[in-house]
Amino acid sequence: MRGDRRSNAALIKRYPKLFFSPAYIGPRGYLGVRLDVGRVDWNDLAKRVGTSYRSVAPKRIVNNTEMGRAPYPFPRERSRDGDMRRAGPHGVGAPAP
């Protein structure tokens, strides 16, 4: 997760078993979370991950997700019968796995 260096340092100091500074990217403001220790407050972690994502994601994607749209709209493709439709993740007319 990405955050303010001061708040990251405070979290690491307060909860050393849960948070850590990852090698290489820790000095750039990223915070590591150990998920295999004790109890994890998943609601708090979800808020932190969401905030972190919004701080590094392109603005267009952030605006789309905040408005309830899919972050990446599927492009339009020509279907087998020739009309234009939104392609899903498996293409137009392709069976889902």
C-alpha positions, -999 to +999 in steps of 0.1 A: +000+000+000+012+035-006+009+062+019+026+091+037+060+082+049+054+096+084+021+077+089+038+046+075+066+049+101+040+054+128+021+023+118+052+002+117+063+015+151+028+009+166+021-024+150+054-040+141+040-075+137+014-064+111+031-036+091+066-034+076+086-014+052+092-035+020+127-036+005+133-013-025+098+003-025+094+011+012+115+043+009+091+055-018+062+055+005+049+019+003+039-001+033+038-039+035+012-058+054+016-093+069-016-112+064-005-144+082-003-130+117-032-131+142-063-111+135-064-086+106-090-058+106-102-064+070-124-033+069-094-011+079-072-028+054-098-024+026-100+013+033-062+016+033-059-004+000-086+017-016-070+050-006-036+037-018-051+026-052-067+060-057-035+078-050-016+060-078-043+051-104-050+072-134-076+099-127-100+086-154-101+052-137-106+066-103-134+088-115-151+059-132-150+037-102-163+064-079-192+069-103-201+032-101-188+024-136-164-004-146-128+009-143-120-004-178-149-003-202-147-032-227-141-020-262-167-025-289-161-054-312-179-067-342-198-099-333-202-129-356-234-117-370-218-083-379-234-059-353-213-039-329-215-049-292-196-045-261-171-073-258-169-090-225-137-103-209-138-134-232-147-115-264-180-113-283-197-146-285-169-165-268-180-190-242-169-182-206-144-207-191 
